[in-house]
């Protein structure tokens, strides 16, 4: 125990950087990769550009919060599982606290627009971060004709079908297959010694999934006193286990689970004690989660609090904890199980060739996300806000590309600009 503590102490500067990242990483997963590039690649050099692109590509193949999984892998690379777990906790904690607090205030915030103005330049800033990351990734990953074609196809397809839950994993698989049609770039396979695979995490993942489902259904049928807590854990664990595509897919699923389904007459007649959240409350949270730093999946803290708000303040706090814990747990278990397997497999020729196509797809997705976010930002209107939006995008990109100014100062400047205007 003492030795492990000493090992963790030498990672304190890294954990401080993770915490600073957690309170400044605005813009959702599309913007987080740019900040990771700036903080953990350019400034701290915890990982290389190759490793960050590999981590990001790998995490896109898994369900759950991809930016959270990528940051968890950075911690895993530096200090193994203990540091990975600490990295995950520090990363999700601030956003979960903010969204949990919002669950107590959301009733009054719904019609209050005072908070929106200060965040009005956060999305242009996120576009600047994403453009920076996309250009850096393009320079690294798109170097020949086939990767250029793959990137363009991924850009167009993912832009047109951005909210389809299957599109990202489908494109990544297709890109990996495409670059295996040529054997000119890699001639010989690398010899790999067989390694023992630890199955603990995947068995824990499956066991929790089964037990959560059984307890939730039993609590519903027998109408246990604390049945909503069991139902809430199962719902969020299921979201974290099956959601591909990040918050853009998670929020519609939550609207279906917490708003649409409980409002159906057949469900109302069958189950009076089902978890139900008002549409306006959930949409308020969906808007606010985009305006705070940290993972979009932290909206589970808000929905957890809202789900148990009628059962007292203590139960509401418990709901916030259950929501956050249950939705991030499967992401951690999956990434920490599959990454050692992936790290071993990617040395094989077929997998190594696939990485070239996968990275090109990720670059295309990053460009598509840039344009997708840009279409919702006023930049073509002849007014001051449009000029300021363009200026924020250009300034954010320029600062990241040509200076060593820390990202928190960019965020503070954009919030100050929103407060002034």
KADA-V596260 format. One record per residue. SS is DSSP state (hx for helix, st for strand, lp for the rest). PSI is psi in radians with two decimals (NA if undefined). Layout:
ss:SS psi:PSI
ss:SS psi:PSI
This chain:
ss:lp psi:-0.77
ss:hx psi:-0.72
ss:hx psi:-0.74
ss:hx psi:-0.67
ss:hx psi:-0.74
ss:hx psi:-0.67
ss:hx psi:-0.68
ss:hx psi:-0.55
ss:hx psi:-0.61
ss:lp psi:-0.14
ss:lp psi:0.14
ss:hx psi:-0.77
ss:hx psi:-0.67
ss:hx psi:-0.77
ss:hx psi:-0.59
ss:hx psi:-0.71
ss:hx psi:-0.66
ss:hx psi:-0.76
ss:hx psi:-0.75
ss:hx psi:-0.67
ss:hx psi:-0.69
ss:hx psi:-0.45
ss:lp psi:0.08
ss:lp psi:-0.10
ss:lp psi:1.40
ss:lp psi:2.90
ss:lp psi:0.08
ss:hx psi:-3.06
ss:hx psi:-0.48
ss:hx psi:-0.62
ss:hx psi:-0.40
ss:hx psi:-0.64
ss:hx psi:-0.60
ss:hx psi:-0.72
ss:hx psi:-0.66
ss:hx psi:-0.71
ss:hx psi:-0.75
ss:hx psi:-0.77
ss:hx psi:-0.93
ss:hx psi:-0.26
ss:hx psi:-1.02
ss:hx psi:-0.81
ss:hx psi:-0.93
ss:lp psi:-0.43
ss:lp psi:0.69
ss:lp psi:-0.61
ss:lp psi:2.95
ss:lp psi:2.95
ss:hx psi:-0.69
ss:hx psi:-0.80
ss:hx psi:-0.74
ss:hx psi:-0.75
ss:hx psi:-0.69
ss:hx psi:-0.79
ss:hx psi:-0.80
ss:hx psi:-0.75
ss:hx psi:-0.79
ss:hx psi:-0.78
ss:hx psi:-0.45
ss:hx psi:-0.39
ss:lp psi:-0.28
ss:lp psi:2.68
ss:lp psi:2.84
ss:lp psi:-2.91
ss:lp psi:1.83
ss:hx psi:-0.71
ss:hx psi:-0.61
ss:hx psi:-0.75
ss:hx psi:-0.67
ss:hx psi:-0.80
ss:hx psi:-0.64
ss:hx psi:-0.68
ss:hx psi:-0.56
ss:hx psi:-0.76
ss:hx psi:-0.68
ss:hx psi:-0.71
ss:hx psi:-0.63
ss:hx psi:-0.65
ss:hx psi:0.35
ss:hx psi:-2.86
ss:hx psi:-0.78
ss:hx psi:-0.78
ss:hx psi:-0.57
ss:hx psi:-0.75
ss:hx psi:-0.77
ss:hx psi:-0.71
ss:hx psi:-0.79
ss:hx psi:-0.81
ss:hx psi:-0.82
ss:hx psi:-0.64
ss:hx psi:-0.77
ss:hx psi:-0.32
ss:hx psi:-0.92
ss:hx psi:-0.81
ss:hx psi:-0.68
ss:hx psi:-0.68
ss:hx psi:-0.80
ss:hx psi:-0.79
ss:hx psi:-0.57
ss:hx psi:-0.74
ss:hx psi:-0.64
ss:hx psi:-0.51
ss:hx psi:-0.44
ss:hx psi:-0.35
ss:hx psi:-0.13
ss:hx psi:-0.48
ss:hx psi:-0.69
ss:hx psi:-0.37
ss:hx psi:-0.38
ss:lp psi:-0.74
ss:lp psi:0.21
ss:lp psi:2.05
ss:lp psi:0.17
ss:hx psi:-0.60
ss:hx psi:-0.27
ss:hx psi:-0.58
ss:hx psi:-0.65
ss:hx psi:-0.38
ss:lp psi:0.14
ss:lp psi:-0.35
ss:lp psi:0.16
ss:hx psi:-0.73
ss:hx psi:-0.78
ss:hx psi:-0.67
ss:hx psi:-0.76
ss:hx psi:-0.63
ss:hx psi:-0.70
ss:hx psi:-0.73
ss:hx psi:-0.77
ss:hx psi:-0.71
ss:hx psi:-0.72
ss:hx psi:-0.83
ss:hx psi:-0.68
ss:hx psi:-0.71
ss:hx psi:-0.74
ss:hx psi:-0.75
ss:hx psi:-0.66
ss:hx psi:-0.80
ss:hx psi:-0.53
ss:hx psi:-0.64
ss:hx psi:-0.30
ss:lp psi:1.73
ss:lp psi:-0.02
ss:lp psi:3.13
ss:hx psi:-0.79
ss:hx psi:-0.70
ss:hx psi:-0.53
ss:hx psi:-0.75
ss:hx psi:-0.77
ss:hx psi:-0.77
ss:hx psi:-0.80
ss:hx psi:-0.73
ss:hx psi:-0.75
ss:hx psi:-0.69
ss:hx psi:-0.93
ss:hx psi:-0.83
ss:hx psi:-0.82
ss:hx psi:-0.50
ss:hx psi:-0.76
ss:hx psi:-0.52
ss:lp psi:0.74
ss:lp psi:-0.61
ss:lp psi:0.03
ss:lp psi:2.18
ss:lp psi:-0.38
ss:lp psi:-0.19
ss:hx psi:-0.73
ss:hx psi:-0.92
ss:hx psi:-0.60
ss:hx psi:-0.77
ss:hx psi:-0.70
ss:hx psi:-0.75
ss:hx psi:-0.77
ss:hx psi:-0.73
ss:hx psi:-0.69
ss:hx psi:-0.63
ss:hx psi:-0.72
ss:hx psi:-0.72
ss:lp psi:0.07
ss:lp psi:-0.02
ss:lp psi:-0.23
ss:lp psi:2.38
ss:lp psi:0.26
ss:lp psi:-0.48
ss:lp psi:-0.51
ss:lp psi:2.10
ss:lp psi:-0.87
ss:lp psi:2.60
ss:lp psi:2.58
ss:lp psi:2.33
ss:lp psi:2.27
ss:lp psi:2.27
ss:lp psi:2.36
ss:lp psi:2.43
ss:lp psi:2.61
ss:lp psi:2.27
ss:lp psi:2.20
ss:lp psi:2.08
ss:lp psi:0.09
ss:hx psi:-0.88
ss:hx psi:-0.73
ss:hx psi:-0.60
ss:hx psi:-0.68
ss:hx psi:-0.77
ss:hx psi:-0.87
ss:hx psi:-0.69
ss:hx psi:-0.78
ss:hx psi:-0.71
ss:hx psi:-0.81
ss:hx psi:-0.82
ss:hx psi:-0.73
ss:hx psi:-0.71
ss:hx psi:-0.76
ss:hx psi:-0.83
ss:hx psi:-0.70
ss:hx psi:-0.78
ss:hx psi:-0.68
ss:hx psi:-0.75
ss:hx psi:-0.64
ss:hx psi:-0.83
ss:hx psi:-0.69
ss:hx psi:-0.01
ss:lp psi:0.97
ss:lp psi:2.73
ss:lp psi:-0.69
ss:lp psi:0.58
ss:hx psi:-0.61
ss:hx psi:-0.57
ss:hx psi:-0.74
ss:hx psi:-0.77
ss:hx psi:-0.72
ss:hx psi:-0.76
ss:hx psi:-0.81
ss:hx psi:-0.75
ss:hx psi:-0.85
ss:hx psi:-0.62
ss:hx psi:-0.66
ss:hx psi:-0.75
ss:hx psi:-0.82
ss:hx psi:-0.37
ss:hx psi:-0.43
ss:hx psi:-0.12
ss:lp psi:1.97
ss:lp psi:2.51
ss:lp psi:0.05
ss:lp psi:-2.72
ss:hx psi:-0.48
ss:hx psi:-0.42
ss:hx psi:-0.64
ss:hx psi:-0.82
ss:hx psi:-0.78
ss:hx psi:-0.65
ss:hx psi:-0.65
ss:hx psi:-0.66
ss:hx psi:-0.68
ss:hx psi:-0.78
ss:hx psi:-0.77
ss:hx psi:-0.33
ss:hx psi:-1.04
ss:hx psi:-0.88
ss:hx psi:-0.80
ss:hx psi:-0.35
ss:hx psi:-0.16
ss:lp psi:2.31
ss:hx psi:-0.70
ss:hx psi:-0.71
ss:hx psi:-0.69
ss:hx psi:-0.70
ss:hx psi:-0.53
ss:hx psi:-0.61
ss:lp psi:1.79
ss:lp psi:-0.31
ss:lp psi:0.41
ss:lp psi:2.63
ss:lp psi:2.22
ss:lp psi:2.37
ss:lp psi:2.39
ss:lp psi:2.48
ss:hx psi:-0.76
ss:hx psi:-0.65
ss:hx psi:-0.77
ss:hx psi:-0.70
ss:hx psi:-0.60
ss:hx psi:-0.78
ss:hx psi:-0.67
ss:hx psi:-0.59
ss:hx psi:-0.74
ss:hx psi:-0.56
ss:hx psi:-0.40
ss:hx psi:-0.28
ss:hx psi:0.09
ss:lp psi:2.76
ss:lp psi:2.73
ss:lp psi:-3.07
ss:lp psi:2.49
ss:hx psi:-0.49
ss:hx psi:-0.22
ss:hx psi:-0.14
ss:hx psi:-0.35
ss:hx psi:-0.48
ss:hx psi:-0.70
ss:hx psi:-0.86
ss:hx psi:-0.60
ss:hx psi:-0.74
ss:hx psi:-0.74
ss:hx psi:-0.59
ss:hx psi:-0.56
ss:lp psi:0.29
ss:hx psi:-0.46
ss:hx psi:-0.04
ss:hx psi:0.25
ss:lp psi:2.80
ss:hx psi:-0.72
ss:hx psi:-0.76
ss:hx psi:-0.57
ss:hx psi:-0.73
ss:hx psi:-0.73
ss:hx psi:-0.69
ss:hx psi:-0.70
ss:hx psi:-0.75
ss:hx psi:-0.80
ss:hx psi:-0.79
ss:hx psi:-0.86
ss:hx psi:-0.83
ss:hx psi:-0.80
ss:hx psi:-0.59
ss:hx psi:-0.48
ss:hx psi:-0.36
ss:hx psi:-0.87
ss:hx psi:-0.60
ss:hx psi:-0.78
ss:hx psi:-0.79
ss:hx psi:-0.72
ss:hx psi:-0.80
ss:hx psi:-0.65
ss:hx psi:-0.33
ss:hx psi:-0.87
ss:hx psi:-0.46
ss:hx psi:-0.78
ss:hx psi:-0.62
ss:hx psi:-0.82
ss:hx psi:-0.74
ss:hx psi:-0.55
ss:hx psi:-0.75
ss:hx psi:-0.53
ss:lp psi:-0.11
ss:lp psi:-0.25
ss:lp psi:2.60
ss:hx psi:-0.81
ss:hx psi:-0.66
ss:hx psi:-0.67
ss:hx psi:-0.75
ss:hx psi:-0.65
ss:hx psi:-0.61
ss:hx psi:-0.64
ss:hx psi:-0.79
ss:hx psi:-0.66
ss:hx psi:-0.78
ss:hx psi:-0.66
ss:hx psi:-0.69
ss:hx psi:-0.76
ss:hx psi:-0.70
ss:hx psi:-0.76
ss:hx psi:-0.70
ss:hx psi:-0.67
ss:hx psi:-0.74
ss:hx psi:-0.70
ss:hx psi:-0.73
ss:hx psi:-0.65
ss:hx psi:-0.87
ss:hx psi:-0.58
ss:hx psi:-0.74
ss:hx psi:-0.63
ss:hx psi:-0.55
ss:lp psi:-0.34
ss:lp psi:0.07
ss:lp psi:2.19
ss:lp psi:1.93
ss:lp psi:-0.19
ss:lp psi:-0.05
ss:lp psi:2.59
ss:lp psi:1.24
ss:lp psi:3.04
ss:hx psi:-0.67
ss:hx psi:-0.74
ss:hx psi:-0.76
ss:hx psi:-0.74
ss:hx psi:-0.67
ss:hx psi:-0.82
ss:hx psi:-0.72
ss:hx psi:-0.72
ss:hx psi:-0.77
ss:hx psi:-0.88
ss:hx psi:-0.72
ss:hx psi:-0.74
ss:hx psi:-0.82
ss:hx psi:-0.79
ss:hx psi:-0.74
ss:hx psi:-0.76
ss:hx psi:-0.66
ss:hx psi:-0.63
ss:hx psi:-0.04
ss:lp psi:3.04
ss:lp psi:0.36
ss:lp psi:2.31
ss:lp psi:2.56
ss:hx psi:-0.58
ss:hx psi:-0.56
ss:hx psi:-0.56
ss:hx psi:-0.79
ss:hx psi:-0.83
ss:hx psi:-0.70
ss:hx psi:-0.76
ss:hx psi:-0.66
ss:hx psi:-0.70
ss:hx psi:-0.72
ss:hx psi:-0.72
ss:hx psi:-0.63
ss:hx psi:-0.65
ss:hx psi:-0.74
ss:lp psi:NA
